[in-house]
Amino acid sequence: MSATAVCEEHGQVRRERRPCAIATGVTLGQVLTRAHEGVDAYGATDCPVCGGVMERAGVQAACAGCGSRLS
């Protein structure tokens, strides 16, 4: 994955190779499973995308902060 940086002074675009997140040893599947379990057990959990509050919305869960959904 690469990031794009724009130099405003010269209008140049350069691409940098860097990780998008700190490696924690936790897989995406594990993060989503924990979110599902939190919603099932408590009706709400931390949003795995933005860290906001994700609450049960029918058979899904929705984040009030970023609009992400778990189904």
TORVO-543895 format. One line per 10 residues: number of its first residue (from 1); their letters; for each residue z, x, y of C-alpha. Coordinates in Angstrom, 1 decimal. Example, Ala and Ser with C-alpha at 12.3 -4.5 7.8 and 13.67 -1.06 7.14 Angstrom:
% TORVO-543895
1) AS) 7.8:12.3:-4.5; 7.1:13.7:-1.1 .
% end
This chain:
% TORVO-543895
1) MSATAVCEEH) 0.0:0.0:0.0; -0.7:1.3:3.5; 0.5:0.4:6.9; -1.6:0.3:10.0; -0.5:1.9:13.3; -2.3:1.6:16.6; -1.9:4.2:19.3; -2.0:2.1:22.5; -2.7:5.1:24.7; -5.9:6.0:23.0 .
11) GQVRRERRPC) -6.7:2.8:21.1; -6.9:4.7:17.8; -6.1:3.2:14.5; -4.5:5.3:11.8; -3.4:4.4:8.3; -0.2:5.6:6.8; 0.9:5.5:3.2; 4.5:4.5:2.9; 6.5:2.2:0.7; 7.0:-1.3:2.0 .
21) AIATGVTLGQ) 10.6:-1.5:0.8; 13.4:0.6:-0.5; 13.2:1.0:-4.2; 16.2:-0.8:-5.8; 15.2:-1.0:-9.4; 15.1:-4.8:-9.3; 11.8:-6.5:-10.1; 10.2:-9.3:-8.2; 10.8:-11.5:-11.3; 14.5:-10.8:-11.2 .
31) VLTRAHEGVD) 14.8:-11.5:-7.5; 13.1:-14.9:-7.9; 15.1:-15.8:-11.0; 18.3:-15.1:-9.1; 17.1:-17.3:-6.2; 16.4:-20.1:-8.6; 19.8:-19.7:-10.3; 21.5:-19.7:-6.9; 19.8:-22.9:-5.8; 20.5:-24.6:-9.2 .
41) AYGATDCPVC) 24.2:-23.6:-9.2; 25.1:-24.0:-5.5; 22.3:-26.0:-3.9; 21.5:-23.1:-1.6; 21.0:-19.3:-1.8; 19.7:-16.4:0.3; 16.0:-16.5:0.9; 14.4:-13.6:-1.0; 11.8:-13.2:1.7; 13.7:-13.3:5.0 .
51) GGVMERAGVQ) 17.4:-13.5:4.0; 17.8:-16.9:5.6; 19.2:-20.0:3.9; 17.1:-21.5:1.1; 18.2:-25.0:0.1; 17.2:-27.4:-2.6; 14.3:-29.7:-1.5; 13.7:-32.1:-4.3; 12.6:-30.1:-7.3; 11.8:-27.1:-5.1 .
61) AACAGCGSRL) 13.8:-25.0:-2.8; 12.7:-24.3:0.8; 13.8:-21.7:3.4; 14.6:-23.2:6.9; 13.9:-19.7:8.4; 10.5:-18.7:7.2; 9.3:-21.7:5.3; 9.1:-20.0:1.9; 9.3:-22.2:-1.2; 10.4:-21.8:-4.7 .
71) S) 9.0:-24.3:-7.3 .
% end
